[in-house]
Amino acid sequence: MKRVANDSGLDRRSKDAYWVVVKKCLEKFHGVDAPAALEKAATLRSTIEAGGEGSSGDMIYHAEPFYVACDLAGLHEVCEQEKVLRQHAEEYRSIVKLHR
């Protein structure tokens, strides 16, 4: 039986995998170097897990990691996010599958 971390129903391993995908998306699709990608993802995760101001708590886990990475990279326009996703859909699916 998996140990549930909180009321989101996601265990720690699932959350860790989610943030690895966010980090990989920052690197692969937004050209962020690995240390900066790790810092961006870890900072947002810490803010969310601490229930920081403006944090939506575990609701973030309902969003695709790709879109979280886009926001962290400063790409906020939905049409631009969709354009990048269409260009890299197969690679994104591979990243997600690898880190499930």
Phi and psi restraints in degrees (range 20) as a CNS / XPLOR table:
assign (resid 1 and name C) (resid 2 and name N)
       (resid 2 and name CA) (resid 2 and name C) 1.0 -74.4 20.0 2
assign (resid 2 and name N) (resid 2 and name CA)
       (resid 2 and name C) (resid 3 and name N) 1.0 141.0 20.0 2
assign (resid 2 and name C) (resid 3 and name N)
       (resid 3 and name CA) (resid 3 and name C) 1.0 -83.1 20.0 2
assign (resid 3 and name N) (resid 3 and name CA)
       (resid 3 and name C) (resid 4 and name N) 1.0 123.4 20.0 2
assign (resid 3 and name C) (resid 4 and name N)
       (resid 4 and name CA) (resid 4 and name C) 1.0 -83.9 20.0 2
assign (resid 4 and name N) (resid 4 and name CA)
       (resid 4 and name C) (resid 5 and name N) 1.0 129.2 20.0 2
assign (resid 4 and name C) (resid 5 and name N)
       (resid 5 and name CA) (resid 5 and name C) 1.0 -75.7 20.0 2
assign (resid 5 and name N) (resid 5 and name CA)
       (resid 5 and name C) (resid 6 and name N) 1.0 -34.7 20.0 2
assign (resid 5 and name C) (resid 6 and name N)
       (resid 6 and name CA) (resid 6 and name C) 1.0 -165.2 20.0 2
assign (resid 6 and name N) (resid 6 and name CA)
       (resid 6 and name C) (resid 7 and name N) 1.0 -167.1 20.0 2
assign (resid 6 and name C) (resid 7 and name N)
       (resid 7 and name CA) (resid 7 and name C) 1.0 -76.6 20.0 2
assign (resid 7 and name N) (resid 7 and name CA)
       (resid 7 and name C) (resid 8 and name N) 1.0 4.3 20.0 2
assign (resid 7 and name C) (resid 8 and name N)
       (resid 8 and name CA) (resid 8 and name C) 1.0 -75.3 20.0 2
assign (resid 8 and name N) (resid 8 and name CA)
       (resid 8 and name C) (resid 9 and name N) 1.0 -20.1 20.0 2
assign (resid 8 and name C) (resid 9 and name N)
       (resid 9 and name CA) (resid 9 and name C) 1.0 86.5 20.0 2
assign (resid 9 and name N) (resid 9 and name CA)
       (resid 9 and name C) (resid 10 and name N) 1.0 -2.8 20.0 2
assign (resid 9 and name C) (resid 10 and name N)
       (resid 10 and name CA) (resid 10 and name C) 1.0 -95.3 20.0 2
assign (resid 10 and name N) (resid 10 and name CA)
       (resid 10 and name C) (resid 11 and name N) 1.0 135.5 20.0 2
assign (resid 10 and name C) (resid 11 and name N)
       (resid 11 and name CA) (resid 11 and name C) 1.0 -83.7 20.0 2
assign (resid 11 and name N) (resid 11 and name CA)
       (resid 11 and name C) (resid 12 and name N) 1.0 171.7 20.0 2
assign (resid 11 and name C) (resid 12 and name N)
       (resid 12 and name CA) (resid 12 and name C) 1.0 -58.9 20.0 2
assign (resid 12 and name N) (resid 12 and name CA)
       (resid 12 and name C) (resid 13 and name N) 1.0 -41.5 20.0 2
assign (resid 12 and name C) (resid 13 and name N)
       (resid 13 and name CA) (resid 13 and name C) 1.0 -61.5 20.0 2
assign (resid 13 and name N) (resid 13 and name CA)
       (resid 13 and name C) (resid 14 and name N) 1.0 -41.6 20.0 2
assign (resid 13 and name C) (resid 14 and name N)
       (resid 14 and name CA) (resid 14 and name C) 1.0 -65.8 20.0 2
assign (resid 14 and name N) (resid 14 and name CA)
       (resid 14 and name C) (resid 15 and name N) 1.0 -40.4 20.0 2
assign (resid 14 and name C) (resid 15 and name N)
       (resid 15 and name CA) (resid 15 and name C) 1.0 -66.0 20.0 2
assign (resid 15 and name N) (resid 15 and name CA)
       (resid 15 and name C) (resid 16 and name N) 1.0 -42.3 20.0 2
assign (resid 15 and name C) (resid 16 and name N)
       (resid 16 and name CA) (resid 16 and name C) 1.0 -58.6 20.0 2
assign (resid 16 and name N) (resid 16 and name CA)
       (resid 16 and name C) (resid 17 and name N) 1.0 -43.7 20.0 2
assign (resid 16 and name C) (resid 17 and name N)
       (resid 17 and name CA) (resid 17 and name C) 1.0 -62.7 20.0 2
assign (resid 17 and name N) (resid 17 and name CA)
       (resid 17 and name C) (resid 18 and name N) 1.0 -40.5 20.0 2
assign (resid 17 and name C) (resid 18 and name N)
       (resid 18 and name CA) (resid 18 and name C) 1.0 -57.1 20.0 2
assign (resid 18 and name N) (resid 18 and name CA)
       (resid 18 and name C) (resid 19 and name N) 1.0 -47.9 20.0 2
assign (resid 18 and name C) (resid 19 and name N)
       (resid 19 and name CA) (resid 19 and name C) 1.0 -72.3 20.0 2
assign (resid 19 and name N) (resid 19 and name CA)
       (resid 19 and name C) (resid 20 and name N) 1.0 -27.6 20.0 2
assign (resid 19 and name C) (resid 20 and name N)
       (resid 20 and name CA) (resid 20 and name C) 1.0 -64.3 20.0 2
assign (resid 20 and name N) (resid 20 and name CA)
       (resid 20 and name C) (resid 21 and name N) 1.0 -40.9 20.0 2
assign (resid 20 and name C) (resid 21 and name N)
       (resid 21 and name CA) (resid 21 and name C) 1.0 -64.3 20.0 2
assign (resid 21 and name N) (resid 21 and name CA)
       (resid 21 and name C) (resid 22 and name N) 1.0 -42.4 20.0 2
assign (resid 21 and name C) (resid 22 and name N)
       (resid 22 and name CA) (resid 22 and name C) 1.0 -57.5 20.0 2
assign (resid 22 and name N) (resid 22 and name CA)
       (resid 22 and name C) (resid 23 and name N) 1.0 -47.7 20.0 2
assign (resid 22 and name C) (resid 23 and name N)
       (resid 23 and name CA) (resid 23 and name C) 1.0 -60.5 20.0 2
assign (resid 23 and name N) (resid 23 and name CA)
       (resid 23 and name C) (resid 24 and name N) 1.0 -46.4 20.0 2
assign (resid 23 and name C) (resid 24 and name N)
       (resid 24 and name CA) (resid 24 and name C) 1.0 -62.6 20.0 2
assign (resid 24 and name N) (resid 24 and name CA)
       (resid 24 and name C) (resid 25 and name N) 1.0 -38.1 20.0 2
assign (resid 24 and name C) (resid 25 and name N)
       (resid 25 and name CA) (resid 25 and name C) 1.0 -64.8 20.0 2
assign (resid 25 and name N) (resid 25 and name CA)
       (resid 25 and name C) (resid 26 and name N) 1.0 -41.2 20.0 2
assign (resid 25 and name C) (resid 26 and name N)
       (resid 26 and name CA) (resid 26 and name C) 1.0 -58.7 20.0 2
assign (resid 26 and name N) (resid 26 and name CA)
       (resid 26 and name C) (resid 27 and name N) 1.0 -43.1 20.0 2
assign (resid 26 and name C) (resid 27 and name N)
       (resid 27 and name CA) (resid 27 and name C) 1.0 -69.7 20.0 2
assign (resid 27 and name N) (resid 27 and name CA)
       (resid 27 and name C) (resid 28 and name N) 1.0 -52.3 20.0 2
assign (resid 27 and name C) (resid 28 and name N)
       (resid 28 and name CA) (resid 28 and name C) 1.0 -73.8 20.0 2
assign (resid 28 and name N) (resid 28 and name CA)
       (resid 28 and name C) (resid 29 and name N) 1.0 -40.6 20.0 2
assign (resid 28 and name C) (resid 29 and name N)
       (resid 29 and name CA) (resid 29 and name C) 1.0 -106.1 20.0 2
assign (resid 29 and name N) (resid 29 and name CA)
       (resid 29 and name C) (resid 30 and name N) 1.0 -12.3 20.0 2
assign (resid 29 and name C) (resid 30 and name N)
       (resid 30 and name CA) (resid 30 and name C) 1.0 -125.5 20.0 2
assign (resid 30 and name N) (resid 30 and name CA)
       (resid 30 and name C) (resid 31 and name N) 1.0 2.2 20.0 2
assign (resid 30 and name C) (resid 31 and name N)
       (resid 31 and name CA) (resid 31 and name C) 1.0 67.4 20.0 2
assign (resid 31 and name N) (resid 31 and name CA)
       (resid 31 and name C) (resid 32 and name N) 1.0 23.6 20.0 2
assign (resid 31 and name C) (resid 32 and name N)
       (resid 32 and name CA) (resid 32 and name C) 1.0 -84.1 20.0 2
assign (resid 32 and name N) (resid 32 and name CA)
       (resid 32 and name C) (resid 33 and name N) 1.0 132.4 20.0 2
assign (resid 32 and name C) (resid 33 and name N)
       (resid 33 and name CA) (resid 33 and name C) 1.0 -69.5 20.0 2
assign (resid 33 and name N) (resid 33 and name CA)
       (resid 33 and name C) (resid 34 and name N) 1.0 157.8 20.0 2
assign (resid 33 and name C) (resid 34 and name N)
       (resid 34 and name CA) (resid 34 and name C) 1.0 -54.9 20.0 2
assign (resid 34 and name N) (resid 34 and name CA)
       (resid 34 and name C) (resid 35 and name N) 1.0 -47.5 20.0 2
assign (resid 34 and name C) (resid 35 and name N)
       (resid 35 and name CA) (resid 35 and name C) 1.0 -62.6 20.0 2
assign (resid 35 and name N) (resid 35 and name CA)
       (resid 35 and name C) (resid 36 and name N) 1.0 -40.7 20.0 2
assign (resid 35 and name C) (resid 36 and name N)
       (resid 36 and name CA) (resid 36 and name C) 1.0 -68.6 20.0 2
assign (resid 36 and name N) (resid 36 and name CA)
       (resid 36 and name C) (resid 37 and name N) 1.0 -37.9 20.0 2
assign (resid 36 and name C) (resid 37 and name N)
       (resid 37 and name CA) (resid 37 and name C) 1.0 -63.7 20.0 2
assign (resid 37 and name N) (resid 37 and name CA)
       (resid 37 and name C) (resid 38 and name N) 1.0 -43.3 20.0 2
assign (resid 37 and name C) (resid 38 and name N)
       (resid 38 and name CA) (resid 38 and name C) 1.0 -61.8 20.0 2
assign (resid 38 and name N) (resid 38 and name CA)
       (resid 38 and name C) (resid 39 and name N) 1.0 -44.3 20.0 2
assign (resid 38 and name C) (resid 39 and name N)
       (resid 39 and name CA) (resid 39 and name C) 1.0 -62.9 20.0 2
assign (resid 39 and name N) (resid 39 and name CA)
       (resid 39 and name C) (resid 40 and name N) 1.0 -45.0 20.0 2
assign (resid 39 and name C) (resid 40 and name N)
       (resid 40 and name CA) (resid 40 and name C) 1.0 -61.3 20.0 2
assign (resid 40 and name N) (resid 40 and name CA)
       (resid 40 and name C) (resid 41 and name N) 1.0 -47.7 20.0 2
assign (resid 40 and name C) (resid 41 and name N)
       (resid 41 and name CA) (resid 41 and name C) 1.0 -65.4 20.0 2
assign (resid 41 and name N) (resid 41 and name CA)
       (resid 41 and name C) (resid 42 and name N) 1.0 -44.7 20.0 2
assign (resid 41 and name C) (resid 42 and name N)
       (resid 42 and name CA) (resid 42 and name C) 1.0 -65.2 20.0 2
assign (resid 42 and name N) (resid 42 and name CA)
       (resid 42 and name C) (resid 43 and name N) 1.0 -37.9 20.0 2
assign (resid 42 and name C) (resid 43 and name N)
       (resid 43 and name CA) (resid 43 and name C) 1.0 -64.9 20.0 2
assign (resid 43 and name N) (resid 43 and name CA)
       (resid 43 and name C) (resid 44 and name N) 1.0 -46.5 20.0 2
assign (resid 43 and name C) (resid 44 and name N)
       (resid 44 and name CA) (resid 44 and name C) 1.0 -64.2 20.0 2
assign (resid 44 and name N) (resid 44 and name CA)
       (resid 44 and name C) (resid 45 and name N) 1.0 -43.7 20.0 2
assign (resid 44 and name C) (resid 45 and name N)
       (resid 45 and name CA) (resid 45 and name C) 1.0 -59.3 20.0 2
assign (resid 45 and name N) (resid 45 and name CA)
       (resid 45 and name C) (resid 46 and name N) 1.0 -45.4 20.0 2
assign (resid 45 and name C) (resid 46 and name N)
       (resid 46 and name CA) (resid 46 and name C) 1.0 -60.9 20.0 2
assign (resid 46 and name N) (resid 46 and name CA)
       (resid 46 and name C) (resid 47 and name N) 1.0 -42.5 20.0 2
assign (resid 46 and name C) (resid 47 and name N)
       (resid 47 and name CA) (resid 47 and name C) 1.0 -61.8 20.0 2
assign (resid 47 and name N) (resid 47 and name CA)
       (resid 47 and name C) (resid 48 and name N) 1.0 -44.9 20.0 2
assign (resid 47 and name C) (resid 48 and name N)
       (resid 48 and name CA) (resid 48 and name C) 1.0 -66.5 20.0 2
assign (resid 48 and name N) (resid 48 and name CA)
       (resid 48 and name C) (resid 49 and name N) 1.0 -46.3 20.0 2
assign (resid 48 and name C) (resid 49 and name N)
       (resid 49 and name CA) (resid 49 and name C) 1.0 -69.0 20.0 2
assign (resid 49 and name N) (resid 49 and name CA)
       (resid 49 and name C) (resid 50 and name N) 1.0 -24.5 20.0 2
assign (resid 49 and name C) (resid 50 and name N)
       (resid 50 and name CA) (resid 50 and name C) 1.0 -85.7 20.0 2
assign (resid 50 and name N) (resid 50 and name CA)
       (resid 50 and name C) (resid 51 and name N) 1.0 -4.9 20.0 2
assign (resid 50 and name C) (resid 51 and name N)
       (resid 51 and name CA) (resid 51 and name C) 1.0 69.7 20.0 2
assign (resid 51 and name N) (resid 51 and name CA)
       (resid 51 and name C) (resid 52 and name N) 1.0 34.7 20.0 2
assign (resid 51 and name C) (resid 52 and name N)
       (resid 52 and name CA) (resid 52 and name C) 1.0 -60.4 20.0 2
assign (resid 52 and name N) (resid 52 and name CA)
       (resid 52 and name C) (resid 53 and name N) 1.0 163.7 20.0 2
assign (resid 52 and name C) (resid 53 and name N)
       (resid 53 and name CA) (resid 53 and name C) 1.0 -56.1 20.0 2
assign (resid 53 and name N) (resid 53 and name CA)
       (resid 53 and name C) (resid 54 and name N) 1.0 131.5 20.0 2
assign (resid 53 and name C) (resid 54 and name N)
       (resid 54 and name CA) (resid 54 and name C) 1.0 80.5 20.0 2
assign (resid 54 and name N) (resid 54 and name CA)
       (resid 54 and name C) (resid 55 and name N) 1.0 1.0 20.0 2
assign (resid 54 and name C) (resid 55 and name N)
       (resid 55 and name CA) (resid 55 and name C) 1.0 -80.0 20.0 2
assign (resid 55 and name N) (resid 55 and name CA)
       (resid 55 and name C) (resid 56 and name N) 1.0 140.4 20.0 2
assign (resid 55 and name C) (resid 56 and name N)
       (resid 56 and name CA) (resid 56 and name C) 1.0 -98.9 20.0 2
assign (resid 56 and name N) (resid 56 and name CA)
       (resid 56 and name C) (resid 57 and name N) 1.0 16.7 20.0 2
assign (resid 56 and name C) (resid 57 and name N)
       (resid 57 and name CA) (resid 57 and name C) 1.0 60.6 20.0 2
assign (resid 57 and name N) (resid 57 and name CA)
       (resid 57 and name C) (resid 58 and name N) 1.0 -140.2 20.0 2
assign (resid 57 and name C) (resid 58 and name N)
       (resid 58 and name CA) (resid 58 and name C) 1.0 -74.9 20.0 2
assign (resid 58 and name N) (resid 58 and name CA)
       (resid 58 and name C) (resid 59 and name N) 1.0 -0.8 20.0 2
assign (resid 58 and name C) (resid 59 and name N)
       (resid 59 and name CA) (resid 59 and name C) 1.0 -61.1 20.0 2
assign (resid 59 and name N) (resid 59 and name CA)
       (resid 59 and name C) (resid 60 and name N) 1.0 -24.8 20.0 2
assign (resid 59 and name C) (resid 60 and name N)
       (resid 60 and name CA) (resid 60 and name C) 1.0 -59.5 20.0 2
assign (resid 60 and name N) (resid 60 and name CA)
       (resid 60 and name C) (resid 61 and name N) 1.0 -29.1 20.0 2
assign (resid 60 and name C) (resid 61 and name N)
       (resid 61 and name CA) (resid 61 and name C) 1.0 -71.9 20.0 2
assign (resid 61 and name N) (resid 61 and name CA)
       (resid 61 and name C) (resid 62 and name N) 1.0 -5.5 20.0 2
assign (resid 61 and name C) (resid 62 and name N)
       (resid 62 and name CA) (resid 62 and name C) 1.0 -86.7 20.0 2
assign (resid 62 and name N) (resid 62 and name CA)
       (resid 62 and name C) (resid 63 and name N) 1.0 -14.2 20.0 2
assign (resid 62 and name C) (resid 63 and name N)
       (resid 63 and name CA) (resid 63 and name C) 1.0 -89.1 20.0 2
assign (resid 63 and name N) (resid 63 and name CA)
       (resid 63 and name C) (resid 64 and name N) 1.0 147.4 20.0 2
assign (resid 63 and name C) (resid 64 and name N)
       (resid 64 and name CA) (resid 64 and name C) 1.0 -64.0 20.0 2
assign (resid 64 and name N) (resid 64 and name CA)
       (resid 64 and name C) (resid 65 and name N) 1.0 136.1 20.0 2
assign (resid 64 and name C) (resid 65 and name N)
       (resid 65 and name CA) (resid 65 and name C) 1.0 -55.2 20.0 2
assign (resid 65 and name N) (resid 65 and name CA)
       (resid 65 and name C) (resid 66 and name N) 1.0 -31.4 20.0 2
assign (resid 65 and name C) (resid 66 and name N)
       (resid 66 and name CA) (resid 66 and name C) 1.0 -56.4 20.0 2
assign (resid 66 and name N) (resid 66 and name CA)
       (resid 66 and name C) (resid 67 and name N) 1.0 -46.0 20.0 2
assign (resid 66 and name C) (resid 67 and name N)
       (resid 67 and name CA) (resid 67 and name C) 1.0 -71.2 20.0 2
assign (resid 67 and name N) (resid 67 and name CA)
       (resid 67 and name C) (resid 68 and name N) 1.0 -32.8 20.0 2
assign (resid 67 and name C) (resid 68 and name N)
       (resid 68 and name CA) (resid 68 and name C) 1.0 -63.4 20.0 2
assign (resid 68 and name N) (resid 68 and name CA)
       (resid 68 and name C) (resid 69 and name N) 1.0 -43.6 20.0 2
assign (resid 68 and name C) (resid 69 and name N)
       (resid 69 and name CA) (resid 69 and name C) 1.0 -62.3 20.0 2
assign (resid 69 and name N) (resid 69 and name CA)
       (resid 69 and name C) (resid 70 and name N) 1.0 -41.5 20.0 2
assign (resid 69 and name C) (resid 70 and name N)
       (resid 70 and name CA) (resid 70 and name C) 1.0 -57.9 20.0 2
assign (resid 70 and name N) (resid 70 and name CA)
       (resid 70 and name C) (resid 71 and name N) 1.0 -46.9 20.0 2
assign (resid 70 and name C) (resid 71 and name N)
       (resid 71 and name CA) (resid 71 and name C) 1.0 -61.8 20.0 2
assign (resid 71 and name N) (resid 71 and name CA)
       (resid 71 and name C) (resid 72 and name N) 1.0 -42.7 20.0 2
assign (resid 71 and name C) (resid 72 and name N)
       (resid 72 and name CA) (resid 72 and name C) 1.0 -63.8 20.0 2
assign (resid 72 and name N) (resid 72 and name CA)
       (resid 72 and name C) (resid 73 and name N) 1.0 -29.9 20.0 2
assign (resid 72 and name C) (resid 73 and name N)
       (resid 73 and name CA) (resid 73 and name C) 1.0 -84.7 20.0 2
assign (resid 73 and name N) (resid 73 and name CA)
       (resid 73 and name C) (resid 74 and name N) 1.0 -2.3 20.0 2
assign (resid 73 and name C) (resid 74 and name N)
       (resid 74 and name CA) (resid 74 and name C) 1.0 88.2 20.0 2
assign (resid 74 and name N) (resid 74 and name CA)
       (resid 74 and name C) (resid 75 and name N) 1.0 11.8 20.0 2
assign (resid 74 and name C) (resid 75 and name N)
       (resid 75 and name CA) (resid 75 and name C) 1.0 -99.5 20.0 2
assign (resid 75 and name N) (resid 75 and name CA)
       (resid 75 and name C) (resid 76 and name N) 1.0 96.3 20.0 2
assign (resid 75 and name C) (resid 76 and name N)
       (resid 76 and name CA) (resid 76 and name C) 1.0 -103.2 20.0 2
assign (resid 76 and name N) (resid 76 and name CA)
       (resid 76 and name C) (resid 77 and name N) 1.0 -19.2 20.0 2
assign (resid 76 and name C) (resid 77 and name N)
       (resid 77 and name CA) (resid 77 and name C) 1.0 -72.5 20.0 2
assign (resid 77 and name N) (resid 77 and name CA)
       (resid 77 and name C) (resid 78 and name N) 1.0 122.1 20.0 2
assign (resid 77 and name C) (resid 78 and name N)
       (resid 78 and name CA) (resid 78 and name C) 1.0 -57.8 20.0 2
assign (resid 78 and name N) (resid 78 and name CA)
       (resid 78 and name C) (resid 79 and name N) 1.0 -41.6 20.0 2
assign (resid 78 and name C) (resid 79 and name N)
       (resid 79 and name CA) (resid 79 and name C) 1.0 -63.6 20.0 2
assign (resid 79 and name N) (resid 79 and name CA)
       (resid 79 and name C) (resid 80 and name N) 1.0 -35.5 20.0 2
assign (resid 79 and name C) (resid 80 and name N)
       (resid 80 and name CA) (resid 80 and name C) 1.0 -72.3 20.0 2
assign (resid 80 and name N) (resid 80 and name CA)
       (resid 80 and name C) (resid 81 and name N) 1.0 -38.5 20.0 2
assign (resid 80 and name C) (resid 81 and name N)
       (resid 81 and name CA) (resid 81 and name C) 1.0 -61.2 20.0 2
assign (resid 81 and name N) (resid 81 and name CA)
       (resid 81 and name C) (resid 82 and name N) 1.0 -45.0 20.0 2
assign (resid 81 and name C) (resid 82 and name N)
       (resid 82 and name CA) (resid 82 and name C) 1.0 -63.4 20.0 2
assign (resid 82 and name N) (resid 82 and name CA)
       (resid 82 and name C) (resid 83 and name N) 1.0 -37.8 20.0 2
assign (resid 82 and name C) (resid 83 and name N)
       (resid 83 and name CA) (resid 83 and name C) 1.0 -61.7 20.0 2
assign (resid 83 and name N) (resid 83 and name CA)
       (resid 83 and name C) (resid 84 and name N) 1.0 -46.0 20.0 2
assign (resid 83 and name C) (resid 84 and name N)
       (resid 84 and name CA) (resid 84 and name C) 1.0 -64.5 20.0 2
assign (resid 84 and name N) (resid 84 and name CA)
       (resid 84 and name C) (resid 85 and name N) 1.0 -41.5 20.0 2
assign (resid 84 and name C) (resid 85 and name N)
       (resid 85 and name CA) (resid 85 and name C) 1.0 -63.4 20.0 2
assign (resid 85 and name N) (resid 85 and name CA)
       (resid 85 and name C) (resid 86 and name N) 1.0 -42.3 20.0 2
assign (resid 85 and name C) (resid 86 and name N)
       (resid 86 and name CA) (resid 86 and name C) 1.0 -60.4 20.0 2
assign (resid 86 and name N) (resid 86 and name CA)
       (resid 86 and name C) (resid 87 and name N) 1.0 -39.0 20.0 2
assign (resid 86 and name C) (resid 87 and name N)
       (resid 87 and name CA) (resid 87 and name C) 1.0 -67.6 20.0 2
assign (resid 87 and name N) (resid 87 and name CA)
       (resid 87 and name C) (resid 88 and name N) 1.0 -27.2 20.0 2
assign (resid 87 and name C) (resid 88 and name N)
       (resid 88 and name CA) (resid 88 and name C) 1.0 -126.1 20.0 2
assign (resid 88 and name N) (resid 88 and name CA)
       (resid 88 and name C) (resid 89 and name N) 1.0 23.5 20.0 2
assign (resid 88 and name C) (resid 89 and name N)
       (resid 89 and name CA) (resid 89 and name C) 1.0 -57.2 20.0 2
assign (resid 89 and name N) (resid 89 and name CA)
       (resid 89 and name C) (resid 90 and name N) 1.0 -45.5 20.0 2
assign (resid 89 and name C) (resid 90 and name N)
       (resid 90 and name CA) (resid 90 and name C) 1.0 -65.6 20.0 2
assign (resid 90 and name N) (resid 90 and name CA)
       (resid 90 and name C) (resid 91 and name N) 1.0 -43.5 20.0 2
assign (resid 90 and name C) (resid 91 and name N)
       (resid 91 and name CA) (resid 91 and name C) 1.0 -65.1 20.0 2
assign (resid 91 and name N) (resid 91 and name CA)
       (resid 91 and name C) (resid 92 and name N) 1.0 -39.4 20.0 2
assign (resid 91 and name C) (resid 92 and name N)
       (resid 92 and name CA) (resid 92 and name C) 1.0 -62.1 20.0 2
assign (resid 92 and name N) (resid 92 and name CA)
       (resid 92 and name C) (resid 93 and name N) 1.0 -46.7 20.0 2
assign (resid 92 and name C) (resid 93 and name N)
       (resid 93 and name CA) (resid 93 and name C) 1.0 -58.7 20.0 2
assign (resid 93 and name N) (resid 93 and name CA)
       (resid 93 and name C) (resid 94 and name N) 1.0 -38.3 20.0 2
assign (resid 93 and name C) (resid 94 and name N)
       (resid 94 and name CA) (resid 94 and name C) 1.0 -64.4 20.0 2
assign (resid 94 and name N) (resid 94 and name CA)
       (resid 94 and name C) (resid 95 and name N) 1.0 -41.6 20.0 2
assign (resid 94 and name C) (resid 95 and name N)
       (resid 95 and name CA) (resid 95 and name C) 1.0 -63.3 20.0 2
assign (resid 95 and name N) (resid 95 and name CA)
       (resid 95 and name C) (resid 96 and name N) 1.0 -46.4 20.0 2
assign (resid 95 and name C) (resid 96 and name N)
       (resid 96 and name CA) (resid 96 and name C) 1.0 -61.3 20.0 2
assign (resid 96 and name N) (resid 96 and name CA)
       (resid 96 and name C) (resid 97 and name N) 1.0 -46.4 20.0 2
assign (resid 96 and name C) (resid 97 and name N)
       (resid 97 and name CA) (resid 97 and name C) 1.0 -61.7 20.0 2
assign (resid 97 and name N) (resid 97 and name CA)
       (resid 97 and name C) (resid 98 and name N) 1.0 -40.2 20.0 2
assign (resid 97 and name C) (resid 98 and name N)
       (resid 98 and name CA) (resid 98 and name C) 1.0 -64.8 20.0 2
assign (resid 98 and name N) (resid 98 and name CA)
       (resid 98 and name C) (resid 99 and name N) 1.0 -30.3 20.0 2
assign (resid 98 and name C) (resid 99 and name N)
       (resid 99 and name CA) (resid 99 and name C) 1.0 -109.5 20.0 2
assign (resid 99 and name N) (resid 99 and name CA)
       (resid 99 and name C) (resid 100 and name N) 1.0 20.4 20.0 2
